Protein backbone atom coordinates (compact mmCIF):
# COMPACT_ATOMS: atom_id res chain seq x y z
CA UNK A 1 0.00 0.00 0.00
CA UNK A 2 1.21 3.49 -0.85
CA UNK A 3 1.14 5.62 2.22
CA UNK A 4 1.47 9.24 3.10
CA UNK A 5 3.16 8.38 6.36
CA UNK A 6 6.29 10.25 7.44
CA UNK A 7 9.75 8.94 8.05
CA UNK A 8 9.23 6.11 10.45
CA UNK A 9 11.57 4.00 12.51
CA UNK A 10 14.14 1.94 10.64
CA UNK A 11 14.40 -0.43 13.58
CA UNK A 12 11.46 -2.25 15.07
CA UNK A 13 11.59 -2.50 18.79
CA UNK A 14 9.17 -2.29 21.69
CA UNK A 15 7.85 -3.82 24.85
CA UNK A 16 5.24 -1.96 26.91
CA UNK A 17 2.91 -2.31 29.83
CA UNK A 18 -0.71 -1.63 28.93
CA UNK A 19 -1.56 0.17 32.13
CA UNK A 20 -2.27 3.90 32.17
CA UNK A 21 1.09 5.51 31.53
CA UNK A 22 2.36 8.93 32.49
CA UNK A 23 3.77 11.48 30.12
CA UNK A 24 7.51 11.85 30.54
CA UNK A 25 8.69 15.22 29.27
CA UNK A 26 12.31 16.34 29.72
CA UNK A 27 12.15 19.77 31.31
CA UNK A 28 15.89 19.90 31.84
CA UNK A 29 18.68 18.81 29.56
CA UNK A 30 22.21 17.82 30.41
CA UNK A 31 24.63 20.43 29.13
CA UNK A 32 26.98 17.76 27.87
CA UNK A 33 24.45 16.05 25.57
CA UNK A 34 25.05 16.11 21.86
CA UNK A 35 28.84 16.35 22.07
CA UNK A 36 29.22 13.65 19.44
CA UNK A 37 27.71 15.97 16.86
CA UNK A 38 29.69 18.46 14.82
CA UNK A 39 30.57 21.49 16.90
CA UNK A 40 28.53 24.63 16.22
CA UNK A 41 29.74 27.96 17.49
CA UNK A 42 27.67 29.35 20.35
CA UNK A 43 25.95 32.61 19.72
CA UNK A 44 26.56 35.43 22.17
CA UNK A 45 23.25 37.03 21.26
CA UNK A 46 20.25 36.80 23.57
CA UNK A 47 17.13 35.60 21.80
CA UNK A 48 13.61 37.04 22.06
CA UNK A 49 12.62 34.21 24.42
CA UNK A 50 15.80 34.31 26.50
CA UNK A 51 14.11 34.55 29.91
CA UNK A 52 11.50 31.89 29.15
CA UNK A 53 14.16 29.50 27.88
CA UNK A 54 16.43 30.17 30.87
CA UNK A 55 13.56 29.39 33.23
CA UNK A 56 12.66 26.19 31.40
CA UNK A 57 16.25 24.95 31.53
CA UNK A 58 16.75 25.90 35.18
CA UNK A 59 19.27 28.60 34.34
CA UNK A 60 19.56 31.97 36.14
CA UNK A 61 16.79 34.08 34.66
CA UNK A 62 18.41 37.38 33.73
CA UNK A 63 17.69 37.68 30.01
CA UNK A 64 21.38 37.81 29.16
CA UNK A 65 23.15 35.14 27.14
CA UNK A 66 26.09 33.52 28.90
CA UNK A 67 28.35 30.73 27.61
CA UNK A 68 26.66 28.31 30.01
CA UNK A 69 23.21 29.43 28.82
CA UNK A 70 24.22 28.83 25.23
CA UNK A 71 25.58 25.36 25.94
CA UNK A 72 22.36 24.39 27.73
CA UNK A 73 20.20 25.67 24.87
CA UNK A 74 22.44 23.94 22.32
CA UNK A 75 22.09 20.66 24.19
CA UNK A 76 18.31 20.93 24.11
CA UNK A 77 18.32 21.82 20.42
CA UNK A 78 20.56 18.88 19.51
CA UNK A 79 18.53 16.44 21.56
CA UNK A 80 15.40 17.28 19.58
CA UNK A 81 16.90 18.05 16.18
CA UNK A 82 16.21 21.79 16.25
CA UNK A 83 18.33 23.69 13.74
CA UNK A 84 20.34 25.80 13.67
CA UNK A 85 21.72 24.50 16.97
CA UNK A 86 23.66 27.62 17.88
CA UNK A 87 22.10 28.12 21.32
CA UNK A 88 19.82 30.98 20.26
CA UNK A 89 16.58 31.32 22.27
CA UNK A 90 14.39 31.83 19.22
CA UNK A 91 10.72 31.14 18.43
CA UNK A 92 11.12 27.47 17.43
CA UNK A 93 13.10 26.52 20.53
CA UNK A 94 10.62 28.26 22.82
CA UNK A 95 7.61 26.82 20.95
CA UNK A 96 9.00 23.33 21.53
CA UNK A 97 9.52 24.02 25.22
CA UNK A 98 6.05 25.56 25.56
CA UNK A 99 4.48 22.45 24.03
CA UNK A 100 6.30 20.35 26.63
CA UNK A 101 4.93 22.59 29.39
CA UNK A 102 1.37 22.16 28.09
CA UNK A 103 1.84 18.41 27.91
CA UNK A 104 2.96 18.22 31.51
CA UNK A 105 0.00 20.37 32.56
CA UNK A 106 -2.40 17.83 31.04
CA UNK A 107 -1.50 15.38 33.80
CA UNK A 108 -3.91 12.45 34.01
CA UNK A 109 -6.90 14.45 32.78
CA UNK A 110 -6.07 15.27 29.13
CA UNK A 111 -9.76 15.53 28.19
CA UNK A 112 -10.62 18.03 30.90
CA UNK A 113 -12.09 20.41 28.32
CA UNK A 114 -14.27 17.58 26.95
CA UNK A 115 -13.19 18.05 23.32
CA UNK A 116 -12.73 14.35 22.61
CA UNK A 117 -16.09 12.48 22.49
CA UNK A 118 -16.98 10.40 25.54
CA UNK A 119 -20.02 8.71 23.93
CA UNK A 120 -18.12 6.51 21.48
CA UNK A 121 -16.80 3.81 23.77
CA UNK A 122 -13.11 3.13 23.12
CA UNK A 123 -11.57 5.96 21.12
CA UNK A 124 -8.08 7.26 20.39
CA UNK A 125 -7.88 11.02 20.87
CA UNK A 126 -5.29 13.25 19.18
CA UNK A 127 -4.90 16.86 20.32
CA UNK A 128 -2.80 18.61 17.68
CA UNK A 129 -2.44 21.80 19.73
CA UNK A 130 -0.71 20.05 22.62
CA UNK A 131 0.75 17.26 20.47
CA UNK A 132 -0.82 14.71 22.79
CA UNK A 133 -2.71 11.47 22.29
CA UNK A 134 -4.49 9.07 24.60
CA UNK A 135 -6.99 6.21 24.52
CA UNK A 136 -10.18 6.52 26.51
CA UNK A 137 -13.25 4.36 27.00
CA UNK A 138 -16.14 6.69 27.60
CA UNK A 139 -14.79 9.14 30.15
CA UNK A 140 -12.26 6.62 31.51
CA UNK A 141 -8.62 7.12 30.58
CA UNK A 142 -7.18 3.81 29.34
CA UNK A 143 -3.70 4.79 28.15
CA UNK A 144 -1.65 7.99 28.11
CA UNK A 145 -1.54 10.83 27.55
CA UNK A 146 1.61 10.46 25.48
CA UNK A 147 3.49 12.93 23.27
CA UNK A 148 3.08 12.57 19.51
CA UNK A 149 4.59 14.17 16.41
CA UNK A 150 1.97 15.13 13.84
CA UNK A 151 1.92 16.61 10.34
CA UNK A 152 4.12 19.54 9.40
CA UNK A 153 2.97 22.74 7.70
CA UNK A 154 1.56 21.76 4.30
CA UNK A 155 1.07 18.11 5.32
CA UNK A 156 -1.14 18.55 8.36
CA UNK A 157 -2.80 15.64 10.12
CA UNK A 158 -6.44 16.06 9.16
CA UNK A 159 -8.98 16.78 11.88
CA UNK A 160 -12.33 15.16 12.56
CA UNK A 161 -13.83 11.83 13.55
CA UNK A 162 -12.13 8.86 11.84
CA UNK A 163 -11.99 5.08 12.12
CA UNK A 164 -9.10 2.66 11.95
CA UNK A 165 -9.48 0.82 8.63
CA UNK A 166 -6.17 -0.99 8.12
CA UNK A 167 -3.44 -2.32 10.40
CA UNK A 168 0.03 -3.61 9.57
CA UNK A 169 2.46 -4.48 12.34
CA UNK A 170 5.50 -3.85 10.11
CA UNK A 171 4.42 -1.61 7.27
CA UNK A 172 6.80 -0.41 4.55
CA UNK A 173 6.15 3.09 3.16
CA UNK A 174 6.53 3.04 -0.62
CA UNK A 175 6.65 6.85 -0.63
CA UNK A 176 9.19 7.52 2.11
CA UNK A 177 11.06 4.22 1.81
CA UNK A 178 11.04 3.55 5.55
CA UNK A 179 9.53 1.01 7.91
CA UNK A 180 6.45 2.14 9.85
CA UNK A 181 6.08 -0.35 12.71
CA UNK A 182 2.67 -0.80 14.37
CA UNK A 183 0.88 1.14 11.63
CA UNK A 184 -2.83 1.75 12.18
CA UNK A 185 -4.37 3.75 9.32
CA UNK A 186 -7.36 5.95 10.05
CA UNK A 187 -7.60 8.56 7.27
CA UNK A 188 -6.43 8.28 3.65
CA UNK A 189 -2.95 7.00 4.39
CA UNK A 190 -2.51 8.82 7.70
CA UNK A 191 -1.73 6.44 10.53
CA UNK A 192 -0.46 5.97 14.04
CA UNK A 193 3.00 4.41 13.84
CA UNK A 194 6.30 4.10 15.63
CA UNK A 195 9.37 6.22 14.96
CA UNK A 196 12.75 6.67 16.63
CA UNK A 197 12.69 10.44 16.13
CA UNK A 198 12.16 12.74 19.09
CA UNK A 199 8.48 13.56 19.54
CA UNK A 200 9.56 17.20 19.70
CA UNK A 201 11.54 17.13 16.48
CA UNK A 202 10.38 19.90 14.11
CA UNK A 203 8.86 20.50 11.68
CA UNK A 204 6.79 17.31 12.05
CA UNK A 205 5.64 14.27 10.09
CA UNK A 206 4.25 13.92 6.59
CA UNK A 207 0.74 13.67 8.07
CA UNK A 208 0.93 10.57 10.24
CA UNK A 209 0.80 10.52 14.02
CA UNK A 210 4.33 9.50 15.02
CA UNK A 211 4.72 7.76 18.37
CA UNK A 212 7.49 6.39 20.53
CA UNK A 213 7.91 2.63 19.98
CA UNK A 214 6.44 1.62 23.34
CA UNK A 215 3.38 3.84 22.84
CA UNK A 216 2.80 2.67 19.27
CA UNK A 217 2.92 -0.95 20.47
CA UNK A 218 0.46 -0.17 23.27
CA UNK A 219 -1.96 1.40 20.77
CA UNK A 220 -1.56 -1.67 18.56
CA UNK A 221 -2.64 -3.91 21.44
CA UNK A 222 -5.47 -1.63 22.57
CA UNK A 223 -7.12 -0.76 19.26
CA UNK A 224 -8.60 -2.70 16.35
CA UNK A 225 -10.16 -2.09 12.94
CA UNK A 226 -13.34 -0.06 13.31
CA UNK A 227 -12.27 1.77 16.46
CA UNK A 228 -12.80 5.51 16.45
CA UNK A 229 -10.08 8.15 16.24
CA UNK A 230 -10.79 11.81 16.91
CA UNK A 231 -8.29 14.47 15.82
CA UNK A 232 -8.75 18.11 16.81
CA UNK A 233 -6.85 21.35 17.36
CA UNK A 234 -3.98 22.78 15.37
CA UNK A 235 -0.32 21.89 15.56
CA UNK A 236 1.94 24.79 16.62
CA UNK A 237 3.72 26.19 13.59
CA UNK A 238 1.08 25.13 11.04
Secondary structure as GFF3:
##gff-version 3
##sequence-region A 1 238
A	DSSP	alpha_helix	50	56	.	.	.	ID=ss1
A	DSSP	alpha_helix	67	80	.	.	.	ID=ss2
A	DSSP	alpha_helix	91	106	.	.	.	ID=ss3
A	DSSP	beta_strand	122	127	.	.	.	ID=ss4
A	DSSP	beta_strand	132	137	.	.	.	ID=ss5
A	DSSP	beta_strand	140	147	.	.	.	ID=ss6
A	DSSP	beta_strand	160	163	.	.	.	ID=ss7
A	DSSP	beta_strand	166	173	.	.	.	ID=ss8
A	DSSP	beta_strand	178	187	.	.	.	ID=ss9
A	DSSP	beta_strand	190	194	.	.	.	ID=ss10
A	DSSP	beta_strand	209	211	.	.	.	ID=ss11
A	DSSP	alpha_helix	213	222	.	.	.	ID=ss12
A	DSSP	beta_strand	228	232	.	.	.	ID=ss13
###
